[in-house]
Amino acid sequence: MNSAAKSKGVSLQDRHSTGEAFGLIMRFNFDMLQQWASIAHDGKDIEGVHQARVSLRRMRSALGLFRKAIPREITAPWGEEMRWIATAMGAARDLDVFIHEGLKAMSGRIPLESGEKKLLALAEQRRAEAYIEVRTLLESERYRAFTNNFAQWLDEKGWMQGDLPEANRVRMAKTIRRYALSVLGKRMGSTLAYGDQITTMNSTELHALRIECKKLRYAFEFFQPLFVEKGMQNFSLYLKGLQDVLGVMNDVSVMPGLMEKILAGSTDLETLQYAGAVIGWRSRQYEEVRGHLIPRWNEFSSASLPWMIHRKK
């Protein structure tokens, strides 16, 4: 898929109403889901499952960001279906990351060559099984029903239909800028609140902070076209730097559980020895990366908020 297909979203403009902005964001990411789903079904490019799940997360995030305008009872069924699809693809994604960003990155670094080959073979076997589940999902009647029905909902602007309260209709009719400013302010405030005790956070709390950063990142990307470029890129880099550190730490934190699933039923000593060495290696990496956490947080938390300072007239 070319770089255009990886675009972060639509170019919202001040003339767009809140309801129109919601529709444009959802349509773009739904189209991305369908394109990446075909690649996920093939299973040869790990970006397929990854980007399909990103599209789903972005749509679910948009459902939350537009909650003030579009009541939960209207969007909740779609959100549940999106969650189901993303969860069903989760094992395949976890194994893709484990193999390509974990095992292959460590190849040859630990002098247990036979164990390394055996663990990689076992992980690839588990990955093949996980991709059978992905293909089963994408070929299911439930998935086809979701894509058909959701496409129709988007075409018909279903969020504007039915017994929608008048207050919500008024919000959706207003231009998107004020709504975007409110959402960005709330998401930034929530992220700062989650990270207030970052120096003493455990892995579960850091995972929650990582999720808040993702929500902020999606909101920032959705609404970025409404504001001038000056300052936007620096803020994006600070946020990405923090997310990168939290992402590595999360990958290491979940590795023991994932390793247990991969090794289920295995009694081969060489495989088990190498698996233990991998966890030890990655645990050391965790401590190294954690050393970057506070500096990245300080950069991010003290950054100027470009959507407040530099606004298009």
Secondary structure in CASP SS format (residue, H / E / C, confidence):
PFRMAT SS
TARGET T0000
AUTHOR 0000-0000-0000
METHOD secondary structure of the structure
MODEL  1
M C 1.00
N C 1.00
S H 1.00
A H 1.00
A H 1.00
K H 1.00
S C 1.00
K C 1.00
G C 1.00
V C 1.00
S C 1.00
L C 1.00
Q C 1.00
D C 1.00
R C 1.00
H C 1.00
S E 1.00
T H 1.00
G H 1.00
E H 1.00
A H 1.00
F H 1.00
G H 1.00
L H 1.00
I H 1.00
M H 1.00
R H 1.00
F H 1.00
N H 1.00
F H 1.00
D H 1.00
M H 1.00
L H 1.00
Q H 1.00
Q H 1.00
W H 1.00
A H 1.00
S H 1.00
I H 1.00
A H 1.00
H H 1.00
D H 1.00
G C 1.00
K C 1.00
D C 1.00
I C 1.00
E H 1.00
G H 1.00
V H 1.00
H H 1.00
Q H 1.00
A H 1.00
R H 1.00
V H 1.00
S H 1.00
L H 1.00
R H 1.00
R H 1.00
M H 1.00
R H 1.00
S H 1.00
A H 1.00
L H 1.00
G H 1.00
L H 1.00
F C 1.00
R C 1.00
K C 1.00
A C 1.00
I C 1.00
P C 1.00
R H 1.00
E H 1.00
I H 1.00
T H 1.00
A H 1.00
P H 1.00
W H 1.00
G H 1.00
E H 1.00
E H 1.00
M H 1.00
R H 1.00
W H 1.00
I H 1.00
A H 1.00
T H 1.00
A H 1.00
M C 1.00
G H 1.00
A H 1.00
A H 1.00
R H 1.00
D H 1.00
L H 1.00
D H 1.00
V H 1.00
F H 1.00
I H 1.00
H H 1.00
E H 1.00
G H 1.00
L H 1.00
K H 1.00
A H 1.00
M H 1.00
S C 1.00
G C 1.00
R C 1.00
I C 1.00
P C 1.00
L C 1.00
E H 1.00
S H 1.00
G H 1.00
E H 1.00
K H 1.00
K H 1.00
L H 1.00
L H 1.00
A H 1.00
L H 1.00
A H 1.00
E H 1.00
Q H 1.00
R H 1.00
R H 1.00
A H 1.00
E H 1.00
A H 1.00
Y H 1.00
I H 1.00
E H 1.00
V H 1.00
R H 1.00
T H 1.00
L H 1.00
L H 1.00
E C 1.00
S C 1.00
E H 1.00
R H 1.00
Y H 1.00
R H 1.00
A H 1.00
F H 1.00
T H 1.00
N H 1.00
N H 1.00
F H 1.00
A H 1.00
Q H 1.00
W H 1.00
L H 1.00
D H 1.00
E C 1.00
K C 1.00
G H 1.00
W H 1.00
M H 1.00
Q C 1.00
G C 1.00
D C 1.00
L C 1.00
P C 1.00
E H 1.00
A H 1.00
N H 1.00
R H 1.00
V H 1.00
R H 1.00
M H 1.00
A H 1.00
K C 1.00
T E 1.00
I H 1.00
R H 1.00
R H 1.00
Y H 1.00
A H 1.00
L H 1.00
S H 1.00
V H 1.00
L H 1.00
G H 1.00
K H 1.00
R H 1.00
M H 1.00
G H 1.00
S H 1.00
T H 1.00
L H 1.00
A H 1.00
Y H 1.00
G C 1.00
D C 1.00
Q C 1.00
I H 1.00
T H 1.00
T H 1.00
M C 1.00
N C 1.00
S H 1.00
T H 1.00
E H 1.00
L H 1.00
H H 1.00
A H 1.00
L H 1.00
R H 1.00
I H 1.00
E H 1.00
C H 1.00
K H 1.00
K H 1.00
L H 1.00
R H 1.00
Y H 1.00
A H 1.00
F H 1.00
E H 1.00
F H 1.00
F H 1.00
Q H 1.00
P H 1.00
L H 1.00
F E 1.00
V C 1.00
E C 1.00
K C 1.00
G C 1.00
M H 1.00
Q H 1.00
N H 1.00
F H 1.00
S H 1.00
L H 1.00
Y H 1.00
L H 1.00
K H 1.00
G H 1.00
L H 1.00
Q H 1.00
D H 1.00
V H 1.00
L H 1.00
G H 1.00
V H 1.00
M H 1.00
N H 1.00
D H 1.00
V H 1.00
S H 1.00
V H 1.00
M H 1.00
P H 1.00
G H 1.00
L H 1.00
M H 1.00
E H 1.00
K H 1.00
I H 1.00
L C 1.00
A C 1.00
G C 1.00
S C 1.00
T C 1.00
D C 1.00
L H 1.00
E H 1.00
T H 1.00
L H 1.00
Q H 1.00
Y H 1.00
A H 1.00
G H 1.00
A H 1.00
V H 1.00
I H 1.00
G H 1.00
W H 1.00
R H 1.00
S H 1.00
R H 1.00
Q H 1.00
Y H 1.00
E H 1.00
E H 1.00
V H 1.00
R H 1.00
G C 1.00
H C 1.00
L H 1.00
I H 1.00
P H 1.00
R H 1.00
W H 1.00
N H 1.00
E H 1.00
F H 1.00
S H 1.00
S C 1.00
A C 1.00
S C 1.00
L C 1.00
P H 1.00
W H 1.00
M H 1.00
I H 1.00
H C 1.00
R E 1.00
K C 1.00
K C 1.00
END
